Amino acid sequence: MISLSEKIEEYSERHTRELSNLHQRLWQETHEKTSSPGMMVGPIEGALLRLLVRLTAAKRVLEIGMFTGYSALAMAAALPEDGQLITCDVNPETSEIARRYFASSPHGHKIEIKLGPAKETLKNLQGPFDLCFIDADKQGYGAYYDACIDLVRRGGLIVLDNMLQSGRVLNPADPASRIIAALNDRIQRDERVENVLLPIRDGIMLAYRR
Ligand SMILES: C[S@@+](CC[C@H](N)C(=O)[O-])C[C@H]1O[C@@H](n2cnc3c(N)ncnc32)[C@H](O)[C@@H]1O
């Protein structure tokens, strides 16, 4: 039997502007060829990210955690023709899938992949970015947030995924949820941002850089 929350998710998806046919093919291939397809943000969060790129009139976007490219493709679709999205990942196999899909997309030319540990990549990046999306290893989140605070422009947005850790932040007992719960507390106290934690999917923190 499908639960009420699954029915609501399905209903919300049917009332959310769809991404692209390419996204559907990428969704399918990621399920067939990778062991953790659940890492993709999915159609609702993908559409939200695309809308946030539009609303911030972003020209430069930074993504930390690309996987097979689902969220990068969603955000790139809202960038202008001369926009740029820099995306970081460490996994060469999943990055190869992403590369192939970017090559088939009319927005692929806007995307630049940086393969390697994000902490190293971030040291060599020049801001300002209009929007930064953090969706990689949870151990790195604190450092990624600090780097993004410096790289994002004032009036820009930092978006962090998985900030509820399937509810484990309420009583954090494992290393990842302890890190995320501590970061939620830190962002809440950080006067440099105006933040909201959305209880959508696994929790999306929006932090507007003042
Ligand atoms: C949750 S997935 C990203 C999902 C992607 N945003 C999407 O919607 O399809 C997290 C990604 O972070 C990458 N990752 C893990 N540790 C990393 C690191 N130290 N530097 C860069 N990327 C890393 C993983 O290889 C994985 O592809």
PDBQT file of the ligand as one rigid body, heavy atoms in Angstrom, charges set to zero:
ROOT
HETATM    1  C1  LIG A 301      24.262  13.056  -3.147  1.00  0.00    +0.000 C 
HETATM    2  S1  LIG A 301      25.387  12.852  -4.468  1.00  0.00    +0.000 S 
HETATM    3  C2  LIG A 301      25.076  14.281  -5.446  1.00  0.00    +0.000 C 
HETATM    4  C3  LIG A 301      23.757  14.174  -6.179  1.00  0.00    +0.000 C 
HETATM    5  C4  LIG A 301      23.548  15.207  -7.252  1.00  0.00    +0.000 C 
HETATM    6  N1  LIG A 301      23.497  16.544  -6.714  1.00  0.00    +0.000 N 
HETATM    7  C5  LIG A 301      22.271  14.892  -8.013  1.00  0.00    +0.000 C 
HETATM    8  O1  LIG A 301      21.234  15.472  -7.725  1.00  0.00    +0.000 OA
HETATM    9  O2  LIG A 301      22.299  13.980  -8.856  1.00  0.00    +0.000 OA
HETATM   10  C6  LIG A 301      26.912  13.204  -3.680  1.00  0.00    +0.000 C 
HETATM   11  C7  LIG A 301      28.119  13.219  -4.594  1.00  0.00    +0.000 C 
HETATM   12  O3  LIG A 301      29.225  13.789  -3.839  1.00  0.00    +0.000 OA
HETATM   13  C8  LIG A 301      30.401  13.192  -4.319  1.00  0.00    +0.000 C 
HETATM   14  N2  LIG A 301      31.471  13.378  -3.339  1.00  0.00    +0.000 N 
HETATM   15  C9  LIG A 301      31.708  12.655  -2.213  1.00  0.00    +0.000 A 
HETATM   16  N3  LIG A 301      32.796  13.108  -1.584  1.00  0.00    +0.000 NA
HETATM   17  C10 LIG A 301      33.269  14.160  -2.319  1.00  0.00    +0.000 A 
HETATM   18  C11 LIG A 301      34.377  15.047  -2.183  1.00  0.00    +0.000 A 
HETATM   19  N4  LIG A 301      35.227  14.954  -1.164  1.00  0.00    +0.000 N 
HETATM   20  N5  LIG A 301      34.540  15.987  -3.128  1.00  0.00    +0.000 NA
HETATM   21  C12 LIG A 301      33.670  16.093  -4.182  1.00  0.00    +0.000 A 
HETATM   22  N6  LIG A 301      32.618  15.281  -4.350  1.00  0.00    +0.000 NA
HETATM   23  C13 LIG A 301      32.415  14.324  -3.442  1.00  0.00    +0.000 A 
HETATM   24  C14 LIG A 301      30.029  11.721  -4.557  1.00  0.00    +0.000 C 
HETATM   25  O4  LIG A 301      30.929  11.128  -5.459  1.00  0.00    +0.000 OA
HETATM   26  C15 LIG A 301      28.593  11.841  -5.072  1.00  0.00    +0.000 C 
HETATM   27  O5  LIG A 301      28.566  11.782  -6.484  1.00  0.00    +0.000 OA
ENDROOT
TORSDOF 0
